[in-house]
């Protein structure tokens, strides 16, 4: 039973399905008559008090600002692991996913801006279609099992990790939660310096990093930069070696394996319940499709696969990267379609991009519908391109002769 439970908790498909169920449940509860109670529930205040000191936030903010910092910590650990010993370890191995991720972020942002340029209320949402939901994308990919080459799985995983890094940078620079307070940034910098010194001193006890990490979170929260960035910063200081070698018992691997199930089976489902609770009210679409929806729809569904494929093609043609072994061009394009699943990070940025709740809800509806279409379409195309029988999509390979 314990082995079965462990297998489920580390199963990407199971976590993706749970995320879909929670998102659907949130939409359903918010849409049902009298569903306003579900949104009000997440606005209940929860506070902590230590003597004369008190600190409180709404339940939704505890999830978005505190629990999601743990999500970003796990993402940061993934990024560091890939950079040290994985598919981003060398320039040759990282060139293709890095180029693909840049295209997958740049083209959707430009498409969104083309639809919303000149409108100050919606122009700030350009970061929404830039993000790929790694849990959803890898979960969908795992449904196909042996129909997809190992190379495409590695490519999509590395791409999603680089994409997450790009989204984190965009989040930190362009979406502050309020005015920047540099005094708190200085305090955060001093804590980071201490954590780096711990790393250089080869301190391997995880508690020595987690306790200062909590203080780092608070300083980032007070600084005005989104507090979740503290999770990534903390991850960069966690040691990846043990006794001079990298192994499965290193603090990085231990922390990631310990937090992974909690993130994918508790924190992300809670995030979906708290943030996908938007009523499917299409009154805003009665007079036409809003520019916000058009930017998100075309950014995710067309911009993502186009940017990923074209930048991959360019990097390979310029001999800066190599196409994954056993992977067709059609599969590479299909992986780009899965990149259009922007659920978690897209909703996260949507919450910060718009001051108006109505605009934020329109954005969430657009994200949910577009991500669902991208998931289904990507699954269908990958299934066809992975089939042993010749499919019409395989003709794409002949369009790029001579490229290895």
Buried (B, 14 or more C-beta within 10 A) or exposed (E): EEEEEEEBBBBBBBBBBBBBEBBBBBBBBBBEEEBEEBBEBBEEEEEEEEEEEEEEBBBBBBBBBBBBBBBBBBBBBBBBBBBBBBBBEEEEBBBBBBBBBBBBBBBBBBBBBBBBEEEEEBBBBBBBBBBBBBBBBBBBBBBBEEBBBEBBBBBBBBBBBBBBBBBBEBBBEEBBBEEEBEEBBEBBBBBBEBBEEBBEEEBBEBEBBEEBBBBBBBBBBBBBBBBBBBBBBBBBBBBBBBEEEBEEEBBBBBBBEEBBBBBBBEBBBBBBBBBBBBBEEEEBEEEEEBBBBBBBBBBBBBBBBBBBBBBBBEBBEEEBBBBBEEBBBBBBBBBBBBBBBBBBBBBBBBBBBBEEEEBBBBBBBBBBBBBBBBBEBBBEBBBBBBEEEEBEBBEBBEEEEEEE
